[in-house]
Protein backbone atom coordinates (compact mmCIF):
# COMPACT_ATOMS: atom_id res chain seq x y z
CA UNK A 1 0.00 0.00 0.00
CA UNK A 2 2.88 2.30 0.84
CA UNK A 3 4.40 1.73 -2.61
CA UNK A 4 1.11 2.62 -4.32
CA UNK A 5 0.87 5.87 -2.33
CA UNK A 6 4.44 6.82 -3.19
CA UNK A 7 3.93 6.06 -6.90
CA UNK A 8 0.62 7.93 -6.96
CA UNK A 9 2.22 10.92 -5.20
CA UNK A 10 5.10 10.96 -7.69
CA UNK A 11 2.66 10.84 -10.60
CA UNK A 12 0.59 13.69 -9.17
CA UNK A 13 3.68 15.82 -8.47
CA UNK A 14 5.01 15.14 -11.97
CA UNK A 15 1.67 16.08 -13.52
CA UNK A 16 1.46 19.30 -11.49
CA UNK A 17 5.02 20.30 -12.40
CA UNK A 18 4.37 19.54 -16.05
CA UNK A 19 1.11 21.49 -15.98
CA UNK A 20 2.77 24.56 -14.45
CA UNK A 21 5.52 24.34 -17.06
CA UNK A 22 2.98 24.12 -19.88
CA UNK A 23 1.02 27.09 -18.53
CA UNK A 24 4.11 29.27 -18.18
CA UNK A 25 5.38 28.48 -21.66
CA UNK A 26 3.69 30.60 -24.28
CA UNK A 27 3.00 28.24 -27.16
CA UNK A 28 1.37 30.89 -29.28
CA UNK A 29 3.79 32.79 -31.41
CA UNK A 30 3.81 36.50 -30.83
CA UNK A 31 2.08 38.41 -33.58
CA UNK A 32 4.50 40.40 -35.61
CA UNK A 33 3.61 44.07 -35.70
CA UNK A 34 2.98 45.04 -39.28
CA UNK A 35 2.77 48.64 -40.36
CA UNK A 36 -0.67 48.75 -41.97
CA UNK A 37 0.25 51.95 -43.79
CA UNK A 38 2.79 50.03 -45.83
CA UNK A 39 0.26 47.43 -47.02
CA UNK A 40 -1.18 48.75 -50.28
CA UNK A 41 -4.47 47.03 -51.08
CA UNK A 42 -5.56 49.11 -54.08
CA UNK A 43 -3.83 51.23 -56.65
CA UNK A 44 -5.30 53.23 -59.51
CA UNK A 45 -4.37 56.04 -61.87
CA UNK A 46 -6.41 59.18 -62.38
CA UNK A 47 -5.25 61.71 -64.97
CA UNK A 48 -1.81 60.11 -64.96
CA UNK A 49 -1.47 60.46 -61.19
CA UNK A 50 -1.02 57.28 -59.15
CA UNK A 51 -3.30 56.87 -56.13
CA UNK A 52 -2.90 54.15 -53.51
CA UNK A 53 -5.14 52.95 -50.71
CA UNK A 54 -3.45 51.35 -47.73
CA UNK A 55 -4.96 48.92 -45.27
CA UNK A 56 -4.70 51.56 -42.54
CA UNK A 57 -6.62 54.07 -44.68
CA UNK A 58 -9.38 51.54 -45.40
CA UNK A 59 -9.70 50.57 -41.73
CA UNK A 60 -9.84 54.25 -40.75
CA UNK A 61 -12.65 54.81 -43.26
CA UNK A 62 -14.55 51.82 -41.86
CA UNK A 63 -14.02 53.14 -38.31
CA UNK A 64 -15.78 56.38 -39.30
CA UNK A 65 -18.93 54.46 -40.21
CA UNK A 66 -21.76 53.89 -37.72
CA UNK A 67 -21.27 50.85 -35.49
CA UNK A 68 -23.95 48.77 -37.17
CA UNK A 69 -22.25 49.25 -40.55
CA UNK A 70 -18.78 48.58 -39.14
CA UNK A 71 -19.95 45.11 -38.14
CA UNK A 72 -20.83 44.38 -41.77
CA UNK A 73 -17.26 45.10 -42.84
CA UNK A 74 -15.35 43.36 -40.02
CA UNK A 75 -14.37 40.28 -42.06
CA UNK A 76 -11.97 40.14 -45.00
CA UNK A 77 -14.91 39.63 -47.33
CA UNK A 78 -16.62 42.68 -45.85
CA UNK A 79 -13.48 44.79 -46.19
CA UNK A 80 -13.16 43.75 -49.84
CA UNK A 81 -16.78 44.74 -50.37
CA UNK A 82 -16.29 48.12 -48.72
CA UNK A 83 -13.09 48.68 -50.69
CA UNK A 84 -15.11 48.85 -53.90
CA UNK A 85 -17.44 51.42 -52.37
CA UNK A 86 -14.50 53.39 -50.99
CA UNK A 87 -12.76 53.49 -54.38
CA UNK A 88 -16.00 54.66 -56.02
CA UNK A 89 -16.25 57.49 -53.47
CA UNK A 90 -12.63 58.49 -54.10
CA UNK A 91 -13.16 58.52 -57.87
CA UNK A 92 -16.30 60.66 -57.52
CA UNK A 93 -14.32 63.17 -55.46
CA UNK A 94 -11.56 63.26 -58.06
CA UNK A 95 -14.08 63.69 -60.86
CA UNK A 96 -15.78 66.66 -59.15
KASUL-V903304 format. One record per residue. N is the residue number from 0. RES is the residue in one letter. PHI is phi in radians with two decimals (NA if undefined). NEAR is the number of other C-alpha atoms within 12 Angstrom. Layout:
n->{N | N}
res->{RES | RES}
phi->{PHI | PHI}
near->{NEAR | NEAR}
This chain:
n->{0 | 1 | 2 | 3 | 4 | 5 | 6 | 7 | 8 | 9 | 10 | 11 | 12 | 13 | 14 | 15 | 16 | 17 | 18 | 19 | 20 | 21 | 22 | 23 | 24 | 25 | 26 | 27 | 28 | 29 | 30 | 31 | 32 | 33 | 34 | 35 | 36 | 37 | 38 | 39 | 40 | 41 | 42 | 43 | 44 | 45 | 46 | 47 | 48 | 49 | 50 | 51 | 52 | 53 | 54 | 55 | 56 | 57 | 58 | 59 | 60 | 61 | 62 | 63 | 64 | 65 | 66 | 67 | 68 | 69 | 70 | 71 | 72 | 73 | 74 | 75 | 76 | 77 | 78 | 79 | 80 | 81 | 82 | 83 | 84 | 85 | 86 | 87 | 88 | 89 | 90 | 91 | 92 | 93 | 94 | 95}
res->{X | X | X | X | X | X | X | X | X | X | X | X | X | X | X | X | X | X | X | X | X | X | X | X | X | X | X | X | X | X | X | X | X | X | X | X | X | X | X | X | X | X | X | X | X | X | X | X | X | X | X | X | X | X | X | X | X | X | X | X | X | X | X | X | X | X | X | X | X | X | X | X | X | X | X | X | X | X | X | X | X | X | X | X | X | X | X | X | X | X | X | X | X | X | X | X}
phi->{NA | -1.12 | -1.11 | -1.11 | -1.11 | -1.15 | -1.12 | -1.10 | -1.10 | -1.09 | -1.13 | -1.11 | -1.09 | -1.08 | -1.10 | -1.13 | -1.15 | -1.13 | -1.10 | -1.17 | -1.17 | -1.14 | -1.17 | -1.34 | -1.45 | -1.48 | -1.42 | -1.42 | -1.29 | -1.15 | -1.25 | -1.38 | -1.25 | -1.99 | -1.31 | -1.20 | -1.25 | -1.52 | -1.59 | -1.59 | -1.84 | -2.64 | -2.57 | -2.61 | -1.92 | -2.38 | 0.93 | 1.39 | -1.73 | -1.45 | -2.09 | -2.23 | -2.10 | -1.62 | -1.09 | -1.11 | -1.14 | -1.14 | -1.14 | -1.16 | -1.15 | -1.17 | -1.14 | -1.35 | -1.29 | -1.07 | -0.97 | -1.13 | -1.43 | -1.06 | -1.11 | -1.19 | -1.93 | -1.32 | -1.48 | -1.09 | -1.10 | -1.14 | -1.14 | -1.12 | -1.15 | -1.23 | -1.02 | -1.06 | -1.11 | -1.12 | -1.13 | -1.03 | -1.09 | -1.09 | -1.15 | -1.12 | -1.16 | -1.20 | -1.25 | -1.21}
near->{7 | 8 | 9 | 10 | 11 | 12 | 13 | 14 | 14 | 14 | 14 | 14 | 14 | 14 | 14 | 14 | 14 | 14 | 13 | 13 | 13 | 13 | 12 | 11 | 11 | 10 | 9 | 10 | 7 | 7 | 6 | 8 | 8 | 10 | 12 | 17 | 17 | 15 | 17 | 18 | 24 | 24 | 19 | 18 | 15 | 16 | 10 | 7 | 10 | 11 | 18 | 24 | 26 | 22 | 26 | 21 | 24 | 34 | 27 | 20 | 24 | 28 | 20 | 14 | 18 | 12 | 12 | 12 | 16 | 20 | 17 | 19 | 28 | 20 | 14 | 16 | 13 | 19 | 29 | 21 | 18 | 28 | 29 | 20 | 18 | 28 | 28 | 16 | 15 | 23 | 19 | 12 | 11 | 15 | 10 | 7}
